[in-house]
Amino acid sequence: MIDQRVNAALAARDALRSTNGDDSHNSRTDRYEAAYGMSWKTFMKMMTEKYCPRNEIRKLEMKLWDLK
């Protein structure tokens, strides 16, 4: 009897861990849309543009080529 209850509790825990509370099984990227008002892809693009500008990347690439 105890074994059955333990197994049932473990099965219920595993079932809850495999979902995100809404049975969607997603990675919760929708939280970013709610927090920032934009999709994750757009947010990451903006972060890349701000903190890793293309001209800085080109400068680093040129320095790297000069080292070779």
FENQUI-V656995 format. One record per helix or strand of 2 or more residues. SS is the DSSP state (H for helix, E for strand). FROM is the first residue (numbers start at 1). LEN is the number of residues. If there is no record, write none. Layout:
ss->(SS	SS)
from->(FROM	FROM)
len->(LEN	LEN)
This chain:
ss->(H	H	H	H)
from->(2	30	40	54)
len->(16	7	12	14)
